[in-house]
Amino acid sequence: MTAIPSKSEPRAYTVTAITRMIKTALEESFFDVWVEGEVTDYKHHTSGHHYFNLKDENASIRVTLWRSAAAYLKFEIRNGQHVRIHGEISVYEKQGNYQLNCRQIHPVGVGALELAFRQLHERLEKEGLFEASRKKQLPTYPTRIGIVTSPTGAAIRDIIQIARRRNDSISLIVYPAKVQGDGAESTIAAGLDYFNTREDIDLVIVGRGGGSIEDLWPFNTEITVRAIVRSRIPVISAVGHEVDITLSDLASDLRAPTPSAAAEIAIWLKEEFQESLRTTIADMANELNYLVQQARETLSSLAERPPFRRPFDRVNQLQQNLDDISKHLDNAGKIHFDKHKNRLSLLVSQLDALSPLKVLGRGYSVARRLPDGPVLTSHREIALGQKMETRLSKGKVISVVESTSE
């Protein structure tokens, strides 16, 4: 609010009033300016806004890049970058500082897209997404090929034409993707993810025809690169012309210089395969005939040998050998039997000589205490009045002890 001065006092303005007057003057005078300098004190706020200083050798100005404008930013702002900014000069009233509100920002000396390409390439390369070791082997004879591209572009027409010429038995499944403009990378990634949900897809081709770097930019985005990397199905990248190299080319399992070249690589030549098959069958037949002829010659040679011309001679010889062996076995068995028979007779004689019955037969007897006592060897082993049994050569005697002596 403007103060009303008295006749004796000079006119004074409030801070807010003077600040707004300065702001209006600056915005009307510098509503469309380009400013060039070096980025310092860069901060990316959680709100999505970007704040930094732009300086040269003698001065510095505060720059604000609002989230709405930053959504179109292709490269990462970093301290030390030399940039050119388009916008208007304004005043941040709360602090009374003037600032440059950025609408566009371009790197000096290199294009924004080229700088964005270099920055993203550097970051993804450090993650190992372009390593040759993680690339998958392409199938030799794919039968169903998924294609992520525009359904109305020249790329799909070229691929279909080559498929008809090379092998009309291969199935082509097209995922209609947006391959240019805002949001194209999301549809490309969705196409790759879709084919990975199917079990019947052998190979995926992703790409488009030629164009400017802006036209090809969806294939230089992190969304597309990560979709290619996470694909379990081998991916051929075919973007633009032979001179165009995208990050999708570097991340894919194979880079084709054009969509037509991708079709030539992926679609095997049917006639060539059939000719190879015929040659293989002919080679196998020749080899089989050679083996049969060798077997016939070997059989004929064997048939001329004596065992085959007079087979019963060998049988008779073996029968004679068998008779000789049988005879030897009979003789050896008889000798062995007689040997053990004589030894057994000797042992029986020795056992009979030691038999207690022989001793009893010579007039001796054996006495034992009843009812179940041991054999008596001393008169001290039995008491008077006890019964004892005396075993004789023939029969036994039961008696009662009346007296004992030494």
Secondary structure, DSSP 8 states (H G I E B T S, - for coil): ------TTS-----HHHHHHHHHHHHHHHSSSEEEEEEEEEEEE-TTS-EEEEEE-SS-EEEEEE-HHHHTT--S---TT-EEEEEEEEEEETTTTEEEEEEEEEEESSS-HHHHHHHHHHHHHHHTTTT-GGG-----SS-SEEEEEE-TTSHHHHHHHHHHHHH-TTSEEEEEE---SSTTHHHHHHHHHHHHTT-SS--EEEEEE----TTTTGGGGSHHHHHHHHT-SS-EEEEESSTT---HHHHHSSEE-SSHHHHHHHHS--HHHHHHHHHHHHHHHHHHHHHHHHHHHHHHHHHHTSHHHHSHHHHHHHHHHHHHHHHHHHHHHHHHHHHHHHHHHHHHHHHHHHT-HHHHHHTT--EEEETTT--B--SGGGS-TT-EEEEE-SSSEEEEE------
